[in-house]
Amino acid sequence: MQRNRQNFINKAITLLLVMQLFLIGLQGKMKIDEGDSTLEVLIWMINQSIVVLQKVNRQEKQQNKNNH
């Protein structure tokens, strides 16, 4: 039961992180459409994506900790 609950939570977190990346891309497109420099937007998107990758890394570490 606990394993199923943790599995569901992990999948929900994964879905939310994917949605966050999608929204970063959408925001980047909107910034470019508003006239921002493509290079500046790309740098902004990379910086935003780093935060998501850090969250994924923390999630993986937590999952490995719980599995051992």
CHARMM-style PDB file with segment names, atoms N, HN, CA, C and O in Angstrom:
ATOM      1  N   MET     1       0.820  -1.194   0.000  1.00  0.00      PROA
ATOM      2  CA  MET     1       0.000   0.000   0.000  1.00  0.00      PROA
ATOM      3  C   MET     1       0.870   1.266   0.000  1.00  0.00      PROA
ATOM      4  O   MET     1       0.632   2.195  -0.772  1.00  0.00      PROA
ATOM      5  N   GLN     2       1.871   1.284   0.872  1.00  0.00      PROA
ATOM      6  HN  GLN     2       2.064   0.529   1.500  1.00  0.00      PROA
ATOM      7  CA  GLN     2       2.772   2.440   0.961  1.00  0.00      PROA
ATOM      8  C   GLN     2       3.527   2.628  -0.344  1.00  0.00      PROA
ATOM      9  O   GLN     2       3.724   3.756  -0.797  1.00  0.00      PROA
ATOM     10  N   ARG     3       3.954   1.512  -0.953  1.00  0.00      PROA
ATOM     11  HN  ARG     3       3.794   0.597  -0.585  1.00  0.00      PROA
ATOM     12  CA  ARG     3       4.700   1.581  -2.211  1.00  0.00      PROA
ATOM     13  C   ARG     3       3.833   2.149  -3.335  1.00  0.00      PROA
ATOM     14  O   ARG     3       4.306   2.948  -4.142  1.00  0.00      PROA
ATOM     15  N   ASN     4       2.556   1.734  -3.387  1.00  0.00      PROA
ATOM     16  HN  ASN     4       2.171   1.084  -2.731  1.00  0.00      PROA
ATOM     17  CA  ASN     4       1.632   2.252  -4.407  1.00  0.00      PROA
ATOM     18  C   ASN     4       1.406   3.743  -4.224  1.00  0.00      PROA
ATOM     19  O   ASN     4       1.351   4.496  -5.196  1.00  0.00      PROA
ATOM     20  N   ARG     5       1.277   4.160  -2.982  1.00  0.00      PROA
ATOM     21  HN  ARG     5       1.322   3.548  -2.192  1.00  0.00      PROA
ATOM     22  CA  ARG     5       1.069   5.585  -2.699  1.00  0.00      PROA
ATOM     23  C   ARG     5       2.288   6.396  -3.132  1.00  0.00      PROA
ATOM     24  O   ARG     5       2.152   7.446  -3.761  1.00  0.00      PROA
ATOM     25  N   GLN     6       3.475   5.905  -2.794  1.00  0.00      PROA
ATOM     26  HN  GLN     6       3.585   5.052  -2.283  1.00  0.00      PROA
ATOM     27  CA  GLN     6       4.712   6.599  -3.168  1.00  0.00      PROA
ATOM     28  C   GLN     6       4.869   6.636  -4.682  1.00  0.00      PROA
ATOM     29  O   GLN     6       5.317   7.637  -5.240  1.00  0.00      PROA
ATOM     30  N   ASN     7       4.499   5.540  -5.347  1.00  0.00      PROA
ATOM     31  HN  ASN     7       4.136   4.727  -4.893  1.00  0.00      PROA
ATOM     32  CA  ASN     7       4.555   5.473  -6.806  1.00  0.00      PROA
ATOM     33  C   ASN     7       3.648   6.533  -7.427  1.00  0.00      PROA
ATOM     34  O   ASN     7       4.038   7.211  -8.378  1.00  0.00      PROA
ATOM     35  N   PHE     8       2.444   6.674  -6.889  1.00  0.00      PROA
ATOM     36  HN  PHE     8       2.127   6.124  -6.117  1.00  0.00      PROA
ATOM     37  CA  PHE     8       1.491   7.672  -7.386  1.00  0.00      PROA
ATOM     38  C   PHE     8       2.043   9.081  -7.173  1.00  0.00      PROA
ATOM     39  O   PHE     8       1.959   9.926  -8.064  1.00  0.00      PROA
ATOM     40  N   ILE     9       2.597   9.325  -6.010  1.00  0.00      PROA
ATOM     41  HN  ILE     9       2.665   8.638  -5.286  1.00  0.00      PROA
ATOM     42  CA  ILE     9       3.162  10.642  -5.702  1.00  0.00      PROA
ATOM     43  C   ILE     9       4.303  10.968  -6.659  1.00  0.00      PROA
ATOM     44  O   ILE     9       4.391  12.084  -7.170  1.00  0.00      PROA
ATOM     45  N   ASN    10       5.180   9.988  -6.902  1.00  0.00      PROA
ATOM     46  HN  ASN    10       5.108   9.081  -6.488  1.00  0.00      PROA
ATOM     47  CA  ASN    10       6.297  10.201  -7.838  1.00  0.00      PROA
ATOM     48  C   ASN    10       5.799  10.524  -9.240  1.00  0.00      PROA
ATOM     49  O   ASN    10       6.340  11.408  -9.903  1.00  0.00      PROA
ATOM     50  N   LYS    11       4.776   9.817  -9.691  1.00  0.00      PROA
ATOM     51  HN  LYS    11       4.336   9.098  -9.152  1.00  0.00      PROA
ATOM     52  CA  LYS    11       4.221  10.084 -11.019  1.00  0.00      PROA
ATOM     53  C   LYS    11       3.586  11.465 -11.081  1.00  0.00      PROA
ATOM     54  O   LYS    11       3.714  12.162 -12.087  1.00  0.00      PROA
ATOM     55  N   ALA    12       2.903  11.865 -10.011  1.00  0.00      PROA
ATOM     56  HN  ALA    12       2.799  11.299  -9.194  1.00  0.00      PROA
ATOM     57  CA  ALA    12       2.279  13.190  -9.979  1.00  0.00      PROA
ATOM     58  C   ALA    12       3.354  14.282 -10.023  1.00  0.00      PROA
ATOM     59  O   ALA    12       3.203  15.273 -10.738  1.00  0.00      PROA
ATOM     60  N   ILE    13       4.420  14.104  -9.273  1.00  0.00      PROA
ATOM     61  HN  ILE    13       4.542  13.299  -8.692  1.00  0.00      PROA
ATOM     62  CA  ILE    13       5.509  15.077  -9.271  1.00  0.00      PROA
ATOM     63  C   ILE    13       6.145  15.157 -10.653  1.00  0.00      PROA
ATOM     64  O   ILE    13       6.449  16.246 -11.141  1.00  0.00      PROA
ATOM     65  N   THR    14       6.343  14.017 -11.273  1.00  0.00      PROA
ATOM     66  HN  THR    14       6.096  13.133 -10.877  1.00  0.00      PROA
ATOM     67  CA  THR    14       6.922  13.985 -12.617  1.00  0.00      PROA
ATOM     68  C   THR    14       6.038  14.741 -13.606  1.00  0.00      PROA
ATOM     69  O   THR    14       6.532  15.525 -14.417  1.00  0.00      PROA
ATOM     70  N   LEU    15       4.736  14.503 -13.534  1.00  0.00      PROA
ATOM     71  HN  LEU    15       4.335  13.867 -12.875  1.00  0.00      PROA
ATOM     72  CA  LEU    15       3.807  15.201 -14.420  1.00  0.00      PROA
ATOM     73  C   LEU    15       3.873  16.714 -14.199  1.00  0.00      PROA
ATOM     74  O   LEU    15       3.876  17.482 -15.160  1.00  0.00      PROA
ATOM     75  N   LEU    16       3.925  17.135 -12.952  1.00  0.00      PROA
ATOM     76  HN  LEU    16       3.923  16.510 -12.171  1.00  0.00      PROA
ATOM     77  CA  LEU    16       3.987  18.562 -12.649  1.00  0.00      PROA
ATOM     78  C   LEU    16       5.288  19.191 -13.159  1.00  0.00      PROA
ATOM     79  O   LEU    16       5.280  20.322 -13.645  1.00  0.00      PROA
ATOM     80  N   LEU    17       6.394  18.468 -13.050  1.00  0.00      PROA
ATOM     81  HN  LEU    17       6.401  17.549 -12.655  1.00  0.00      PROA
ATOM     82  CA  LEU    17       7.664  18.986 -13.559  1.00  0.00      PROA
ATOM     83  C   LEU    17       7.646  19.103 -15.085  1.00  0.00      PROA
ATOM     84  O   LEU    17       8.176  20.066 -15.639  1.00  0.00      PROA
ATOM     85  N   VAL    18       7.041  18.134 -15.759  1.00  0.00      PROA
ATOM     86  HN  VAL    18       6.609  17.352 -15.309  1.00  0.00      PROA
ATOM     87  CA  VAL    18       6.912  18.194 -17.214  1.00  0.00      PROA
ATOM     88  C   VAL    18       6.040  19.387 -17.604  1.00  0.00      PROA
ATOM     89  O   VAL    18       6.341  20.099 -18.562  1.00  0.00      PROA
ATOM     90  N   MET    19       4.969  19.594 -16.859  1.00  0.00      PROA
ATOM     91  HN  MET    19       4.725  19.015 -16.081  1.00  0.00      PROA
ATOM     92  CA  MET    19       4.108  20.744 -17.135  1.00  0.00      PROA
ATOM     93  C   MET    19       4.863  22.054 -16.923  1.00  0.00      PROA
ATOM     94  O   MET    19       4.673  23.014 -17.670  1.00  0.00      PROA
ATOM     95  N   GLN    20       5.712  22.089 -15.911  1.00  0.00      PROA
ATOM     96  HN  GLN    20       5.866  21.309 -15.304  1.00  0.00      PROA
ATOM     97  CA  GLN    20       6.502  23.291 -15.657  1.00  0.00      PROA
ATOM     98  C   GLN    20       7.443  23.571 -16.823  1.00  0.00      PROA
ATOM     99  O   GLN    20       7.596  24.723 -17.231  1.00  0.00      PROA
ATOM    100  N   LEU    21       8.075  22.531 -17.364  1.00  0.00      PROA
ATOM    101  HN  LEU    21       7.951  21.596 -17.032  1.00  0.00      PROA
ATOM    102  CA  LEU    21       8.946  22.719 -18.529  1.00  0.00      PROA
ATOM    103  C   LEU    21       8.151  23.202 -19.741  1.00  0.00      PROA
ATOM    104  O   LEU    21       8.607  24.066 -20.489  1.00  0.00      PROA
ATOM    105  N   PHE    22       6.972  22.642 -19.923  1.00  0.00      PROA
ATOM    106  HN  PHE    22       6.601  21.940 -19.316  1.00  0.00      PROA
ATOM    107  CA  PHE    22       6.112  23.086 -21.025  1.00  0.00      PROA
ATOM    108  C   PHE    22       5.775  24.563 -20.886  1.00  0.00      PROA
ATOM    109  O   PHE    22       5.817  25.307 -21.866  1.00  0.00      PROA
ATOM    110  N   LEU    23       5.440  24.986 -19.675  1.00  0.00      PROA
ATOM    111  HN  LEU    23       5.405  24.381 -18.880  1.00  0.00      PROA
ATOM    112  CA  LEU    23       5.089  26.385 -19.441  1.00  0.00      PROA
ATOM    113  C   LEU    23       6.296  27.307 -19.631  1.00  0.00      PROA
ATOM    114  O   LEU    23       6.140  28.439 -20.089  1.00  0.00      PROA
ATOM    115  N   ILE    24       7.485  26.838 -19.286  1.00  0.00      PROA
ATOM    116  HN  ILE    24       7.612  25.919 -18.913  1.00  0.00      PROA
ATOM    117  CA  ILE    24       8.697  27.623 -19.535  1.00  0.00      PROA
ATOM    118  C   ILE    24       8.854  27.845 -21.037  1.00  0.00      PROA
ATOM    119  O   ILE    24       9.172  28.951 -21.476  1.00  0.00      PROA
ATOM    120  N   GLY    25       8.631  26.800 -21.816  1.00  0.00      PROA
ATOM    121  HN  GLY    25       8.373  25.902 -21.460  1.00  0.00      PROA
ATOM    122  CA  GLY    25       8.714  26.929 -23.272  1.00  0.00      PROA
ATOM    123  C   GLY    25       7.678  27.881 -23.818  1.00  0.00      PROA
ATOM    124  O   GLY    25       7.970  28.692 -24.697  1.00  0.00      PROA
ATOM    125  N   LEU    26       6.460  27.785 -23.297  1.00  0.00      PROA
ATOM    126  HN  LEU    26       6.223  27.126 -22.583  1.00  0.00      PROA
ATOM    127  CA  LEU    26       5.384  28.669 -23.729  1.00  0.00      PROA
ATOM    128  C   LEU    26       5.703  30.126 -23.377  1.00  0.00      PROA
ATOM    129  O   LEU    26       5.493  31.031 -24.185  1.00  0.00      PROA
ATOM    130  N   GLN    27       6.208  30.333 -22.168  1.00  0.00      PROA
ATOM    131  HN  GLN    27       6.379  29.597 -21.512  1.00  0.00      PROA
ATOM    132  CA  GLN    27       6.586  31.684 -21.761  1.00  0.00      PROA
ATOM    133  C   GLN    27       7.713  32.230 -22.630  1.00  0.00      PROA
ATOM    134  O   GLN    27       7.719  33.407 -22.990  1.00  0.00      PROA
ATOM    135  N   GLY    28       8.666  31.361 -22.965  1.00  0.00      PROA
ATOM    136  HN  GLY    28       8.661  30.405 -22.673  1.00  0.00      PROA
ATOM    137  CA  GLY    28       9.753  31.772 -23.848  1.00  0.00      PROA
ATOM    138  C   GLY    28       9.242  32.203 -25.202  1.00  0.00      PROA
ATOM    139  O   GLY    28       9.689  33.214 -25.746  1.00  0.00      PROA
ATOM    140  N   LYS    29       8.308  31.444 -25.752  1.00  0.00      PROA
ATOM    141  HN  LYS    29       7.945  30.624 -25.310  1.00  0.00      PROA
ATOM    142  CA  LYS    29       7.712  31.803 -27.048  1.00  0.00      PROA
ATOM    143  C   LYS    29       7.017  33.152 -26.964  1.00  0.00      PROA
ATOM    144  O   LYS    29       7.129  33.975 -27.872  1.00  0.00      PROA
ATOM    145  N   MET    30       6.302  33.374 -25.871  1.00  0.00      PROA
ATOM    146  HN  MET    30       6.211  32.705 -25.133  1.00  0.00      PROA
ATOM    147  CA  MET    30       5.605  34.645 -25.697  1.00  0.00      PROA
ATOM    148  C   MET    30       6.597  35.803 -25.581  1.00  0.00      PROA
ATOM    149  O   MET    30       6.346  36.888 -26.107  1.00  0.00      PROA
ATOM    150  N   LYS    31       7.714  35.582 -24.901  1.00  0.00      PROA
ATOM    151  HN  LYS    31       7.918  34.701 -24.474  1.00  0.00      PROA
ATOM    152  CA  LYS    31       8.733  36.631 -24.769  1.00  0.00      PROA
ATOM    153  C   LYS    31       9.314  36.993 -26.140  1.00  0.00      PROA
ATOM    154  O   LYS    31       9.529  38.166 -26.447  1.00  0.00      PROA
ATOM    155  N   ILE    32       9.563  35.971 -26.953  1.00  0.00      PROA
ATOM    156  HN  ILE    32       9.388  35.018 -26.704  1.00  0.00      PROA
ATOM    157  CA  ILE    32      10.099  36.218 -28.297  1.00  0.00      PROA
ATOM    158  C   ILE    32       9.061  36.966 -29.136  1.00  0.00      PROA
ATOM    159  O   ILE    32       9.398  37.904 -29.858  1.00  0.00      PROA
ATOM    160  N   ASP    33       7.797  36.545 -29.034  1.00  0.00      PROA
ATOM    161  HN  ASP    33       7.524  35.783 -28.447  1.00  0.00      PROA
ATOM    162  CA  ASP    33       6.726  37.225 -29.774  1.00  0.00      PROA
ATOM    163  C   ASP    33       6.573  38.684 -29.354  1.00  0.00      PROA
ATOM    164  O   ASP    33       6.158  39.524 -30.152  1.00  0.00      PROA
ATOM    165  N   GLU    34       6.908  38.980 -28.104  1.00  0.00      PROA
ATOM    166  HN  GLU    34       7.245  38.297 -27.455  1.00  0.00      PROA
ATOM    167  CA  GLU    34       6.827  40.356 -27.602  1.00  0.00      PROA
ATOM    168  C   GLU    34       8.019  41.197 -28.029  1.00  0.00      PROA
ATOM    169  O   GLU    34       8.047  42.407 -27.802  1.00  0.00      PROA
ATOM    170  N   GLY    35       9.009  40.550 -28.653  1.00  0.00      PROA
ATOM    171  HN  GLY    35       8.986  39.567 -28.837  1.00  0.00      PROA
ATOM    172  CA  GLY    35      10.144  41.302 -29.173  1.00  0.00      PROA
ATOM    173  C   GLY    35      11.447  41.137 -28.413  1.00  0.00      PROA
ATOM    174  O   GLY    35      12.449  41.764 -28.758  1.00  0.00      PROA
ATOM    175  N   ASP    36      11.446  40.299 -27.378  1.00  0.00      PROA
ATOM    176  HN  ASP    36      10.632  39.790 -27.097  1.00  0.00      PROA
ATOM    177  CA  ASP    36      12.700  40.061 -26.660  1.00  0.00      PROA
ATOM    178  C   ASP    36      13.697  39.339 -27.557  1.00  0.00      PROA
ATOM    179  O   ASP    36      13.311  38.610 -28.470  1.00  0.00      PROA
ATOM    180  N   SER    37      14.960  39.545 -27.292  1.00  0.00      PROA
ATOM    181  HN  SER    37      15.274  40.137 -26.550  1.00  0.00      PROA
ATOM    182  CA  SER    37      16.020  38.902 -28.049  1.00  0.00      PROA
ATOM    183  C   SER    37      15.943  37.385 -27.876  1.00  0.00      PROA
ATOM    184  O   SER    37      15.745  36.884 -26.769  1.00  0.00      PROA
ATOM    185  N   THR    38      16.101  36.673 -28.971  1.00  0.00      PROA
ATOM    186  HN  THR    38      16.261  37.079 -29.870  1.00  0.00      PROA
ATOM    187  CA  THR    38      16.068  35.213 -28.927  1.00  0.00      PROA
ATOM    188  C   THR    38      17.143  34.671 -27.994  1.00  0.00      PROA
ATOM    189  O   THR    38      16.896  33.730 -27.239  1.00  0.00      PROA
ATOM    190  N   LEU    39      18.324  35.253 -28.042  1.00  0.00      PROA
ATOM    191  HN  LEU    39      18.525  36.017 -28.655  1.00  0.00      PROA
ATOM    192  CA  LEU    39      19.419  34.807 -27.186  1.00  0.00      PROA
ATOM    193  C   LEU    39      19.099  35.044 -25.713  1.00  0.00      PROA
ATOM    194  O   LEU    39      19.362  34.182 -24.875  1.00  0.00      PROA
ATOM    195  N   GLU    40      18.538  36.200 -25.396  1.00  0.00      PROA
ATOM    196  HN  GLU    40      18.325  36.900 -26.077  1.00  0.00      PROA
ATOM    197  CA  GLU    40      18.164  36.485 -24.008  1.00  0.00      PROA
ATOM    198  C   GLU    40      17.095  35.518 -23.512  1.00  0.00      PROA
ATOM    199  O   GLU    40      17.142  35.055 -22.373  1.00  0.00      PROA
ATOM    200  N   VAL    41      16.142  35.223 -24.371  1.00  0.00      PROA
ATOM    201  HN  VAL    41      16.104  35.599 -25.297  1.00  0.00      PROA
ATOM    202  CA  VAL    41      15.075  34.291 -23.997  1.00  0.00      PROA
ATOM    203  C   VAL    41      15.648  32.894 -23.799  1.00  0.00      PROA
ATOM    204  O   VAL    41      15.259  32.193 -22.865  1.00  0.00      PROA
ATOM    205  N   LEU    42      16.553  32.489 -24.655  1.00  0.00      PROA
ATOM    206  HN  LEU    42      16.869  33.058 -25.414  1.00  0.00      PROA
ATOM    207  CA  LEU    42      17.176  31.174 -24.520  1.00  0.00      PROA
ATOM    208  C   LEU    42      17.935  31.072 -23.196  1.00  0.00      PROA
ATOM    209  O   LEU    42      17.838  30.062 -22.499  1.00  0.00      PROA
ATOM    210  N   ILE    43      18.674  32.095 -22.857  1.00  0.00      PROA
ATOM    211  HN  ILE    43      18.753  32.915 -23.423  1.00  0.00      PROA
ATOM    212  CA  ILE    43      19.396  32.103 -21.585  1.00  0.00      PROA
ATOM    213  C   ILE    43      18.410  32.036 -20.422  1.00  0.00      PROA
ATOM    214  O   ILE    43      18.637  31.311 -19.454  1.00  0.00      PROA
ATOM    215  N   TRP    44      17.321  32.789 -20.518  1.00  0.00      PROA
ATOM    216  HN  TRP    44      17.137  33.378 -21.305  1.00  0.00      PROA
ATOM    217  CA  TRP    44      16.297  32.769 -19.480  1.00  0.00      PROA
ATOM    218  C   TRP    44      15.700  31.367 -19.337  1.00  0.00      PROA
ATOM    219  O   TRP    44      15.510  30.873 -18.225  1.00  0.00      PROA
ATOM    220  N   MET    45      15.405  30.733 -20.479  1.00  0.00      PROA
ATOM    221  HN  MET    45      15.560  31.134 -21.382  1.00  0.00      PROA
ATOM    222  CA  MET    45      14.820  29.386 -20.455  1.00  0.00      PROA
ATOM    223  C   MET    45      15.785  28.372 -19.847  1.00  0.00      PROA
ATOM    224  O   MET    45      15.366  27.491 -19.097  1.00  0.00      PROA
ATOM    225  N   ILE    46      17.052  28.489 -20.159  1.00  0.00      PROA
ATOM    226  HN  ILE    46      17.393  29.205 -20.768  1.00  0.00      PROA
ATOM    227  CA  ILE    46      18.051  27.584 -19.574  1.00  0.00      PROA
ATOM    228  C   ILE    46      18.090  27.769 -18.070  1.00  0.00      PROA
ATOM    229  O   ILE    46      18.106  26.790 -17.324  1.00  0.00      PROA
ATOM    230  N   ASN    47      18.105  29.012 -17.618  1.00  0.00      PROA
ATOM    231  HN  ASN    47      18.092  29.807 -18.224  1.00  0.00      PROA
ATOM    232  CA  ASN    47      18.122  29.274 -16.175  1.00  0.00      PROA
ATOM    233  C   ASN    47      16.884  28.706 -15.490  1.00  0.00      PROA
ATOM    234  O   ASN    47      16.984  28.142 -14.400  1.00  0.00      PROA
ATOM    235  N   GLN    48      15.726  28.847 -16.113  1.00  0.00      PROA
ATOM    236  HN  GLN    48      15.645  29.305 -16.998  1.00  0.00      PROA
ATOM    237  CA  GLN    48      14.500  28.289 -15.545  1.00  0.00      PROA
ATOM    238  C   GLN    48      14.543  26.762 -15.534  1.00  0.00      PROA
ATOM    239  O   GLN    48      14.070  26.134 -14.586  1.00  0.00      PROA
ATOM    240  N   SER    49      15.104  26.170 -16.576  1.00  0.00      PROA
ATOM    241  HN  SER    49      15.488  26.681 -17.345  1.00  0.00      PROA
ATOM    242  CA  SER    49      15.181  24.711 -16.671  1.00  0.00      PROA
ATOM    243  C   SER    49      16.133  24.129 -15.646  1.00  0.00      PROA
ATOM    244  O   SER    49      15.924  23.012 -15.173  1.00  0.00      PROA
ATOM    245  N   ILE    50      17.174  24.867 -15.294  1.00  0.00      PROA
ATOM    246  HN  ILE    50      17.344  25.774 -15.678  1.00  0.00      PROA
ATOM    247  CA  ILE    50      18.117  24.396 -14.283  1.00  0.00      PROA
ATOM    248  C   ILE    50      17.396  24.168 -12.957  1.00  0.00      PROA
ATOM    249  O   ILE    50      17.672  23.196 -12.254  1.00  0.00      PROA
ATOM    250  N   VAL    51      16.482  25.057 -12.623  1.00  0.00      PROA
ATOM    251  HN  VAL    51      16.258  25.847 -13.194  1.00  0.00      PROA
ATOM    252  CA  VAL    51      15.707  24.908 -11.392  1.00  0.00      PROA
ATOM    253  C   VAL    51      14.906  23.604 -11.425  1.00  0.00      PROA
ATOM    254  O   VAL    51      14.846  22.881 -10.431  1.00  0.00      PROA
ATOM    255  N   VAL    52      14.294  23.310 -12.568  1.00  0.00      PROA
ATOM    256  HN  VAL    52      14.342  23.897 -13.376  1.00  0.00      PROA
ATOM    257  CA  VAL    52      13.512  22.077 -12.702  1.00  0.00      PROA
ATOM    258  C   VAL    52      14.429  20.860 -12.576  1.00  0.00      PROA
ATOM    259  O   VAL    52      14.076  19.885 -11.912  1.00  0.00      PROA
ATOM    260  N   LEU    53      15.594  20.912 -13.204  1.00  0.00      PROA
ATOM    261  HN  LEU    53      15.880  21.704 -13.743  1.00  0.00      PROA
ATOM    262  CA  LEU    53      16.535  19.791 -13.114  1.00  0.00      PROA
ATOM    263  C   LEU    53      17.009  19.575 -11.683  1.00  0.00      PROA
ATOM    264  O   LEU    53      17.217  18.434 -11.269  1.00  0.00      PROA
ATOM    265  N   GLN    54      17.179  20.640 -10.931  1.00  0.00      PROA
ATOM    266  HN  GLN    54      17.010  21.566 -11.267  1.00  0.00      PROA
ATOM    267  CA  GLN    54      17.565  20.509  -9.527  1.00  0.00      PROA
ATOM    268  C   GLN    54      16.451  19.825  -8.739  1.00  0.00      PROA
ATOM    269  O   GLN    54      16.723  19.007  -7.860  1.00  0.00      PROA
ATOM    270  N   LYS    55      15.204  20.157  -9.048  1.00  0.00      PROA
ATOM    271  HN  LYS    55      14.983  20.822  -9.762  1.00  0.00      PROA
ATOM    272  CA  LYS    55      14.074  19.508  -8.382  1.00  0.00      PROA
ATOM    273  C   LYS    55      14.033  18.021  -8.706  1.00  0.00      PROA
ATOM    274  O   LYS    55      13.775  17.195  -7.830  1.00  0.00      PROA
ATOM    275  N   VAL    56      14.288  17.681  -9.971  1.00  0.00      PROA
ATOM    276  HN  VAL    56      14.498  18.352 -10.682  1.00  0.00      PROA
ATOM    277  CA  VAL    56      14.310  16.281 -10.382  1.00  0.00      PROA
ATOM    278  C   VAL    56      15.420  15.539  -9.637  1.00  0.00      PROA
ATOM    279  O   VAL    56      15.220  14.418  -9.170  1.00  0.00      PROA
ATOM    280  N   ASN    57      16.578  16.163  -9.532  1.00  0.00      PROA
ATOM    281  HN  ASN    57      16.741  17.074  -9.912  1.00  0.00      PROA
ATOM    282  CA  ASN    57      17.697  15.544  -8.832  1.00  0.00      PROA
ATOM    283  C   ASN    57      17.346  15.281  -7.363  1.00  0.00      PROA
ATOM    284  O   ASN    57      17.627  14.204  -6.838  1.00  0.00      PROA
ATOM    285  N   ARG    58      16.731  16.270  -6.705  1.00  0.00      PROA
ATOM    286  HN  ARG    58      16.503  17.145  -7.132  1.00  0.00      PROA
ATOM    287  CA  ARG    58      16.317  16.089  -5.309  1.00  0.00      PROA
ATOM    288  C   ARG    58      15.291  14.963  -5.193  1.00  0.00      PROA
ATOM    289  O   ARG    58      15.341  14.164  -4.258  1.00  0.00      PROA
ATOM    290  N   GLN    59      14.368  14.903  -6.139  1.00  0.00      PROA
ATOM    291  HN  GLN    59      14.327  15.551  -6.899  1.00  0.00      PROA
ATOM    292  CA  GLN    59      13.348  13.859  -6.123  1.00  0.00      PROA
ATOM    293  C   GLN    59      13.981  12.477  -6.268  1.00  0.00      PROA
ATOM    294  O   GLN    59      13.600  11.542  -5.564  1.00  0.00      PROA
ATOM    295  N   GLU    60      14.945  12.347  -7.178  1.00  0.00      PROA
ATOM    296  HN  GLU    60      15.255  13.107  -7.750  1.00  0.00      PROA
ATOM    297  CA  GLU    60      15.624  11.065  -7.366  1.00  0.00      PROA
ATOM    298  C   GLU    60      16.384  10.655  -6.106  1.00  0.00      PROA
ATOM    299  O   GLU    60      16.347   9.490  -5.708  1.00  0.00      PROA
ATOM    300  N   LYS    61      17.064  11.596  -5.487  1.00  0.00      PROA
ATOM    301  HN  LYS    61      17.095  12.542  -5.810  1.00  0.00      PROA
ATOM    302  CA  LYS    61      17.808  11.301  -4.255  1.00  0.00      PROA
ATOM    303  C   LYS    61      16.856  10.857  -3.160  1.00  0.00      PROA
ATOM    304  O   LYS    61      17.147   9.911  -2.428  1.00  0.00      PROA
ATOM    305  N   GLN    62      15.713  11.536  -3.042  1.00  0.00      PROA
ATOM    306  HN  GLN    62      15.477  12.305  -3.637  1.00  0.00      PROA
ATOM    307  CA  GLN    62      14.729  11.169  -2.033  1.00  0.00      PROA
ATOM    308  C   GLN    62      14.170   9.777  -2.303  1.00  0.00      PROA
ATOM    309  O   GLN    62      13.978   8.984  -1.381  1.00  0.00      PROA
ATOM    310  N   GLN    63      13.911   9.490  -3.573  1.00  0.00      PROA
ATOM    311  HN  GLN    63      14.067  10.134  -4.322  1.00  0.00      PROA
ATOM    312  CA  GLN    63      13.376   8.175  -3.941  1.00  0.00      PROA
ATOM    313  C   GLN    63      14.389   7.078  -3.630  1.00  0.00      PROA
ATOM    314  O   GLN    63      14.031   6.032  -3.089  1.00  0.00      PROA
ATOM    315  N   ASN    64      15.663   7.321  -3.975  1.00  0.00      PROA
ATOM    316  HN  ASN    64      15.954   8.171  -4.414  1.00  0.00      PROA
ATOM    317  CA  ASN    64      16.699   6.333  -3.670  1.00  0.00      PROA
ATOM    318  C   ASN    64      16.860   6.139  -2.180  1.00  0.00      PROA
ATOM    319  O   ASN    64      17.092   5.020  -1.723  1.00  0.00      PROA
ATOM    320  N   LYS    65      16.741   7.202  -1.420  1.00  0.00      PROA
ATOM    321  HN  LYS    65      16.552   8.111  -1.791  1.00  0.00      PROA
ATOM    322  CA  LYS    65      16.832   7.118   0.041  1.00  0.00      PROA
ATOM    323  C   LYS    65      15.702   6.276   0.605  1.00  0.00      PROA
ATOM    324  O   LYS    65      15.905   5.476   1.519  1.00  0.00      PROA
ATOM    325  N   ASN    66      14.494   6.464   0.047  1.00  0.00      PROA
ATOM    326  HN  ASN    66      14.330   7.114  -0.695  1.00  0.00      PROA
ATOM    327  CA  ASN    66      13.322   5.711   0.531  1.00  0.00      PROA
ATOM    328  C   ASN    66      13.372   4.250   0.118  1.00  0.00      PROA
ATOM    329  O   ASN    66      12.817   3.397   0.811  1.00  0.00      PROA
ATOM    330  N   ASN    67      14.025   3.944  -0.997  1.00  0.00      PROA
ATOM    331  HN  ASN    67      14.475   4.637  -1.560  1.00  0.00      PROA
ATOM    332  CA  ASN    67      14.092   2.561  -1.474  1.00  0.00      PROA
ATOM    333  C   ASN    67      15.138   1.734  -0.747  1.00  0.00      PROA
ATOM    334  O   ASN    67      15.090   0.505  -0.785  1.00  0.00      PROA
ATOM    335  N   HSD    68      16.075   2.386  -0.090  1.00  0.00      PROA
ATOM    336  HN  HSD    68      16.114   3.385  -0.059  1.00  0.00      PROA
ATOM    337  CA  HSD    68      17.138   1.630   0.603  1.00  0.00      PROA
ATOM    338  C   HSD    68      16.952   1.611   2.059  1.00  0.00      PROA
ATOM    339  OT1 HSD    68      17.757   1.019   2.777  1.00  0.00      PROA
TER     340      HSD     68
END
